[in-house]
């Protein structure tokens, strides 16, 4: 920074500019009229730390409300069946067949030739192939 400052001062001295007498008098008057202003120090009042106390009070009140809400929730937990039986699932095939003519939708019953784990493995493989293809397309595009 010292080299930069020295170079600026040297460049400023090399500039051959003589101000007019009017400009010189105005600059001199401006410099004489400037006074050093001391920054006004603000006194810390006793209330300046009240925000800390109010924050803690608000936090305590919020904790109390949460505790009261949790205590007032008394009641038995709903008992869920371990497995959903096939008969309890609503049959939507009739509804799907009714709207089939209006929508480009083909609703057929899924018939798995293999176990669900095999189907899941094949689905993951298909998704991985699609991900690789999309990555190749993106790399080619950009």
C-alpha positions as CSV (number, residue, x, y, z in Angstrom):
1,X,0.0,0.0,0.0
2,X,2.9,2.3,0.7
3,X,4.1,2.1,-3.0
4,X,0.6,2.9,-4.2
5,X,0.4,5.9,-1.9
6,X,3.8,7.2,-2.9
7,X,3.0,6.7,-6.6
8,X,-0.3,8.6,-6.2
9,X,1.5,11.5,-4.4
10,X,4.2,11.6,-7.1
11,X,1.6,11.6,-9.9
12,X,-0.3,14.4,-8.1
13,X,2.8,16.5,-7.9
14,X,3.5,15.9,-11.6
15,X,0.2,17.4,-12.5
16,X,0.7,21.0,-13.5
17,X,-2.6,22.7,-12.5
18,X,-2.7,26.1,-11.1
19,X,-6.1,27.0,-9.6
20,X,-7.5,30.4,-10.3
21,X,-7.2,33.0,-7.4
22,X,-11.0,32.7,-6.9
23,X,-10.9,28.9,-6.6
24,X,-7.9,29.1,-4.3
25,X,-9.7,31.5,-2.0
26,X,-12.8,29.3,-1.9
27,X,-10.7,26.2,-1.0
28,X,-8.9,28.1,1.7
29,X,-12.2,29.4,3.1
30,X,-13.6,25.9,3.1
31,X,-10.5,24.5,4.9
32,X,-10.6,27.3,7.5
33,X,-14.3,26.8,8.3
34,X,-14.0,23.1,9.0
35,X,-13.9,22.1,12.6
36,X,-13.2,18.8,14.1
37,X,-16.4,17.2,15.4
38,X,-16.1,14.8,18.2
39,X,-18.5,11.8,18.1
40,X,-21.3,12.1,20.6
41,X,-21.2,9.2,23.0
42,X,-24.5,7.7,24.0
43,X,-25.0,6.9,27.5
44,X,-26.2,3.4,28.2
45,X,-29.4,3.5,30.1
46,X,-30.6,0.9,32.6
47,X,-33.3,-0.1,30.1
48,X,-30.8,-1.1,27.3
49,X,-30.5,-4.6,28.7
50,X,-34.3,-5.1,29.0
51,X,-34.4,-6.8,25.6
52,X,-32.5,-9.7,27.2
53,X,-35.0,-10.1,30.0
54,X,-37.9,-9.8,27.6
55,X,-36.4,-12.5,25.3
56,X,-36.0,-14.9,28.2
57,X,-39.6,-14.2,29.4
58,X,-41.0,-14.9,25.9
59,X,-39.0,-18.1,25.7
60,X,-40.3,-19.2,29.1
61,X,-43.9,-18.4,28.1
62,X,-43.5,-20.3,24.9
63,X,-42.1,-23.4,26.7
64,X,-45.0,-23.2,29.2
65,X,-47.6,-23.1,26.5
66,X,-46.1,-26.0,24.7
67,X,-45.9,-28.0,27.9
68,X,-49.6,-27.2,28.7
69,X,-50.7,-28.3,25.2
70,X,-48.8,-31.6,25.5
71,X,-50.2,-32.3,28.9
72,X,-53.8,-31.7,27.8
73,X,-53.6,-34.3,25.0
74,X,-54.8,-37.2,27.0
75,X,-56.6,-40.0,25.2
76,X,-55.9,-43.5,24.1
77,X,-53.7,-44.0,21.1
78,X,-55.6,-45.3,18.1
79,X,-55.0,-49.0,17.6
80,X,-53.9,-49.7,14.1
81,X,-54.3,-53.2,12.6
82,X,-51.1,-55.0,11.9
83,X,-52.0,-55.7,8.3
84,X,-54.6,-54.3,6.0
85,X,-56.6,-57.1,4.6
86,X,-57.3,-57.2,0.9
87,X,-61.0,-57.0,1.4
88,X,-60.8,-53.7,3.3
89,X,-59.3,-51.9,0.4
90,X,-62.0,-50.2,-1.7
91,X,-62.3,-51.6,-5.2
92,X,-61.9,-48.8,-7.7
93,X,-61.9,-50.9,-10.9
94,X,-65.5,-50.0,-11.7
95,X,-64.9,-46.3,-11.4
96,X,-61.8,-46.5,-13.5
97,X,-63.6,-48.4,-16.2
98,X,-66.3,-45.7,-16.3
99,X,-63.8,-42.9,-16.8
100,X,-61.6,-45.0,-19.2
101,X,-63.4,-43.7,-22.2
102,X,-63.0,-40.1,-21.2
103,X,-59.3,-40.2,-20.3
104,X,-56.3,-41.7,-22.0
105,X,-56.0,-44.2,-19.2
106,X,-55.7,-48.0,-19.3
107,X,-56.6,-49.6,-16.0
108,X,-55.8,-53.3,-15.8
109,X,-55.1,-55.5,-12.8
110,X,-51.4,-56.0,-12.3
111,X,-50.3,-59.6,-12.5
112,X,-46.9,-60.2,-11.2
113,X,-45.1,-63.1,-12.8
114,X,-42.3,-62.9,-10.3
115,X,-42.1,-61.9,-6.6
116,X,-42.2,-58.2,-5.6
117,X,-38.6,-58.2,-4.7
118,X,-37.7,-59.2,-8.3
119,X,-39.9,-56.5,-9.6
120,X,-38.3,-54.0,-7.3
121,X,-34.8,-55.0,-8.5
122,X,-35.9,-54.7,-12.1
123,X,-37.4,-51.3,-11.4
124,X,-34.2,-50.1,-9.8
125,X,-32.2,-51.3,-12.8
126,X,-34.5,-49.4,-15.1
127,X,-34.3,-46.2,-13.1
128,X,-30.5,-46.5,-13.0
129,X,-30.4,-46.8,-16.8
130,X,-32.7,-43.8,-17.2
131,X,-30.5,-41.8,-14.8
132,X,-27.4,-42.6,-16.8
133,X,-29.1,-41.7,-20.0
134,X,-30.3,-38.4,-18.6
135,X,-26.8,-37.6,-17.3
136,X,-25.3,-38.4,-20.8
137,X,-27.9,-36.1,-22.4
138,X,-27.1,-33.3,-20.0
139,X,-23.4,-33.7,-20.5
140,X,-23.9,-33.7,-24.3
141,X,-26.1,-30.6,-24.1
142,X,-23.7,-28.6,-22.0
